[in-house]
Amino acid sequence: MVVRVVAYRIDRRSGVATYVQIVQQTKQALRLGLLEPGDKLPTAREVVEATAINPNTVLKAYRELEREGLVEARRGLGTFVRRTLGAATADSPLREDLDAWARSARAAGLDREDVAALFGSVLDAHFPKGDQ
């Protein structure tokens, strides 16, 4: 059995609600194949210990993921992944290309927000909102 662990990183300055950050990070792990069906998410207690957030915040995030059909809570056992998202993987050649591009952007003097804005504009051009 392969054990995969997701470690949540909470950015208190982002302006994004903490529970939404947990949902987004879980979805990213699902898209990248870092979490797969059957994998167990960290317990609320483990997330609280690692991030110093309120347990109810973790439970709210897990309920949202459950509502979306991505995870299921099993009484007394924990919360488990039901399905994955997307087809990207963490070891994709496309990731290597994007990594090289990000290094070039940084070398050109762009900061994180500049890169996000530039990348967002390219995403919007190729993947208009509403396209599935």
SULNOR-V384392 format. One record per residue. N is the residue number from 0. OMEGA is omega in whole degrees, 0 to 359 (NA if undefined). Layout:
N/OMEGA, N/OMEGA
This chain:
0/178, 1/179, 2/178, 3/182, 4/174, 5/178, 6/183, 7/176, 8/183, 9/177, 10/183, 11/180, 12/187, 13/185, 14/178, 15/181, 16/184, 17/181, 18/178, 19/177, 20/178, 21/178, 22/181, 23/181, 24/177, 25/179, 26/178, 27/179, 28/177, 29/180, 30/184, 31/180, 32/178, 33/172, 34/180, 35/179, 36/181, 37/178, 38/180, 39/174, 40/176, 41/177, 42/177, 43/180, 44/179, 45/179, 46/179, 47/180, 48/183, 49/188, 50/182, 51/175, 52/182, 53/179, 54/180, 55/178, 56/178, 57/181, 58/178, 59/179, 60/181, 61/177, 62/178, 63/178, 64/178, 65/178, 66/180, 67/177, 68/182, 69/180, 70/174, 71/177, 72/176, 73/185, 74/178, 75/182, 76/181, 77/181, 78/187, 79/179, 80/177, 81/183, 82/180, 83/176, 84/171, 85/183, 86/180, 87/174, 88/183, 89/182, 90/180, 91/174, 92/177, 93/177, 94/178, 95/178, 96/180, 97/177, 98/178, 99/178, 100/180, 101/177, 102/178, 103/179, 104/179, 105/179, 106/179, 107/176, 108/178, 109/175, 110/185, 111/181, 112/177, 113/180, 114/180, 115/180, 116/180, 117/180, 118/178, 119/180, 120/177, 121/177, 122/181, 123/180, 124/184, 125/181, 126/182, 127/178, 128/180, 129/175, 130/178, 131/NA
